[in-house]
């Protein structure tokens, strides 16, 4: 399935949620869709937890 079709389906879901449930339902569907997207990227192996929680090491290359 192409990204355009997936985007169209997501847009239709948000539209239905906004029409039938109001703005709060629209936000809930959008937030759950974003969470589902990130979880799907983790499952596919495209993301790792370190991509979100990078810890900078102290004393590294400091430029003056």
N, CA, C and O of each residue as an XYZ file, in Angstrom:
256
protein
N       0.851     -1.170      0.000
C       0.000      0.000      0.000
C       0.898      1.234      0.000
O       1.851      1.326      0.775
N       0.581      2.167     -0.872
C       1.423      3.351     -0.987
C       1.156      4.314      0.169
O       0.128      4.241      0.842
N       2.103      5.208      0.374
C       1.970      6.190      1.449
C       0.804      7.142      1.176
O       0.197      7.657      2.115
N       0.483      7.382     -0.104
C      -0.640      8.255     -0.418
C      -1.963      7.639      0.032
O      -2.835      8.337      0.550
N      -2.107      6.337     -0.165
C      -3.337      5.651      0.255
C      -3.426      5.621      1.775
O      -4.501      5.830      2.339
N      -2.321      5.367      2.430
C      -2.313      5.359      3.892
C      -2.657      6.748      4.427
O      -3.417      6.866      5.387
N      -2.111      7.793      3.821
C      -2.429      9.156      4.223
C      -3.897      9.492      4.001
O      -4.517     10.181      4.811
N      -4.450      8.995      2.885
C      -5.865      9.239      2.618
C      -6.745      8.552      3.659
O      -7.720      9.138      4.130
N      -6.410      7.327      4.017
C      -7.180      6.593      5.028
C      -7.086      7.292      6.374
O      -8.087      7.426      7.079
N      -5.885      7.740      6.736
C      -5.725      8.456      8.006
C      -6.519      9.759      8.000
O      -7.141     10.108      9.004
N      -6.504     10.473      6.889
C      -7.269     11.709      6.791
C      -8.766     11.467      6.892
O      -9.483     12.242      7.525
N      -9.238     10.394      6.270
C     -10.659     10.071      6.358
C     -11.049      9.697      7.781
O     -12.118     10.083      8.253
N     -10.184      8.941      8.473
C     -10.472      8.571      9.863
C     -10.542      9.813     10.744
O     -11.425      9.926     11.594
N      -9.613     10.744     10.545
C      -9.644     11.987     11.317
C     -10.876     12.819     10.981
O     -11.469     13.445     11.861
N     -11.255     12.824      9.719
C     -12.448     13.560      9.321
C     -13.715     12.995      9.955
O     -14.556     13.749     10.445
N     -13.853     11.668      9.947
C     -15.015     11.047     10.580
C     -15.030     11.298     12.078
O     -16.078     11.574     12.662
N     -13.853     11.200     12.700
C     -13.793     11.439     14.145
C     -14.177     12.878     14.464
O     -14.903     13.129     15.427
N     -13.701     13.812     13.672
C     -14.038     15.211     13.901
C     -15.506     15.513     13.656
O     -16.106     16.312     14.375
N     -16.085     14.881     12.649
C     -17.480     15.147     12.318
C     -18.425     14.544     13.354
O     -19.351     15.210     13.818
N     -18.190     13.290     13.712
C     -19.109     12.590     14.607
C     -18.799     12.798     16.083
O     -19.710     12.759     16.910
N     -17.540     13.017     16.430
C     -17.184     13.095     17.837
C     -16.740     14.455     18.321
O     -16.574     14.659     19.524
N     -16.545     15.384     17.415
C     -16.101     16.709     17.807
C     -14.584     16.817     17.823
O     -13.858     15.902     17.434
N     -14.144     17.965     18.286
C     -12.703     18.263     18.256
C     -11.900     17.367     19.190
O     -10.771     17.000     18.863
N     -12.455     17.008     20.344
C     -11.741     16.140     21.287
C     -11.498     14.769     20.669
O     -10.415     14.202     20.820
N     -12.491     14.238     19.981
C     -12.315     12.946     19.309
C     -11.280     13.051     18.195
O     -10.492     12.129     17.986
N     -11.284     14.176     17.479
C     -10.283     14.413     16.440
C      -8.878     14.359     17.021
O      -7.999     13.699     16.467
N      -8.664     15.050     18.137
C      -7.341     15.049     18.775
C      -6.958     13.670     19.284
O      -5.802     13.263     19.168
N      -7.928     12.941     19.850
C      -7.645     11.595     20.351
C      -7.228     10.672     19.217
O      -6.256      9.929     19.352
N      -7.943     10.709     18.108
C      -7.597      9.858     16.962
C      -6.236     10.249     16.397
O      -5.450      9.377     16.026
N      -5.950     11.538     16.326
C      -4.653     11.991     15.817
C      -3.509     11.536     16.731
O      -2.471     11.089     16.243
N      -3.691     11.645     18.049
C      -2.647     11.230     18.990
C      -2.431      9.723     18.942
O      -1.290      9.260     18.929
N      -3.514      8.960     18.916
C      -3.371      7.503     18.853
C      -2.765      7.061     17.525
O      -2.024      6.079     17.478
N      -3.074      7.775     16.452
C      -2.453      7.467     15.169
C      -0.957      7.728     15.182
O      -0.188      6.952     14.613
N      -0.538      8.805     15.820
C       0.895      9.113     15.914
C       1.616      8.073     16.763
O       2.721      7.647     16.426
N       0.991      7.666     17.862
C       1.593      6.630     18.715
C       1.698      5.318     17.943
O       2.722      4.637     18.003
N       0.643      4.969     17.223
C       0.669      3.751     16.418
C       1.740      3.789     15.347
O       2.373      2.773     15.061
N       1.945      4.952     14.753
C       2.990      5.099     13.742
C       4.371      4.843     14.330
O       5.180      4.125     13.743
N       4.637      5.432     15.491
C       5.947      5.263     16.136
C       6.153      3.803     16.552
O       7.239      3.256     16.361
N       5.127      3.174     17.114
C       5.242      1.762     17.506
C       5.481      0.897     16.275
O       6.283     -0.037     16.319
N       4.798      1.198     15.186
C       5.015      0.448     13.949
C       6.432      0.589     13.431
O       7.006     -0.370     12.917
N       7.002      1.784     13.563
C       8.398      1.976     13.132
C       9.361      1.179     14.002
O      10.362      0.659     13.509
N       9.056      1.080     15.320
C       9.871      0.249     16.205
C       9.777     -1.213     15.790
O      10.793     -1.905     15.729
N       8.582     -1.685     15.507
C       8.384     -3.092     15.143
C       9.079     -3.415     13.826
O       9.649     -4.496     13.676
N       9.036     -2.487     12.870
C       9.708     -2.702     11.596
C      11.220     -2.639     11.720
O      11.933     -3.100     10.828
N      11.716     -2.081     12.803
C      13.161     -1.973     12.991
C      13.739     -0.689     12.440
O      14.959     -0.554     12.350
N      12.888      0.262     12.067
C      13.372      1.535     11.527
C      13.816      2.500     12.614
O      14.591      3.418     12.347
N      13.335      2.304     13.836
C      13.683      3.164     14.965
C      14.187      2.312     16.118
O      13.838      1.139     16.251
N      15.002      2.921     16.933
C      15.464      2.287     18.166
C      15.186      3.242     19.317
O      15.100      4.452     19.107
N      15.041      2.710     20.544
C      14.751      3.600     21.668
C      15.786      4.709     21.836
O      15.443      5.800     22.292
N      17.023      4.458     21.484
C      18.070      5.466     21.602
C      17.864      6.657     20.689
O      18.448      7.716     20.916
N      17.041      6.503     19.655
C      16.765      7.617     18.755
C      15.985      8.719     19.453
O      16.088      9.884     19.067
N      15.209      8.376     20.470
C      14.438      9.365     21.215
C      15.152      9.838     22.470
O      14.985     10.984     22.888
N      15.937      8.973     23.065
C      16.551      9.259     24.367
C      18.059      9.291     24.239
O      18.756      8.479     24.847
N      18.557     10.211     23.463
C      20.007     10.309     23.299
C      20.588     11.058     24.477
O      20.090     12.109     24.880
N      21.648     10.497     25.017
C      22.336     11.138     26.139
C      23.667     11.652     25.612
O      24.472     10.895     25.071
N      23.879     12.920     25.775
C      25.135     13.502     25.317
C      26.214     13.240     26.342
O      26.024     13.430     27.543
N      27.347     12.800     25.840
C      28.463     12.530     26.735
C      29.161     13.848     27.064
O      29.317     14.720     26.209
N      29.568     13.966     28.298
C      30.265     15.177     28.731
C      31.743     15.029     28.451
O      32.283     13.923     28.472
N      32.387     16.134     28.192
C      33.826     16.139     27.985
C      34.223     15.691     26.593
O      35.378     15.329     26.371
N      33.313     15.706     25.672
C      33.612     15.282     24.311
C      34.385     16.344     23.568
O      35.170     17.088     24.157
N      34.165     16.408     22.306
C      34.843     17.359     21.439
C      34.261     18.749     21.686
O      33.153     19.058     21.248
N      35.019     19.576     22.391
C      34.551     20.940     22.672
C      35.322     21.916     21.807
O      36.552     21.918     21.783
N      34.589     22.726     21.115
C      35.233     23.742     20.283
C      35.108     25.076     20.958
O      34.095     25.367     21.594
N      36.138     25.897     20.824
C      36.149     27.206     21.473
C      35.890     28.277     20.482
O      35.860     29.455     20.840
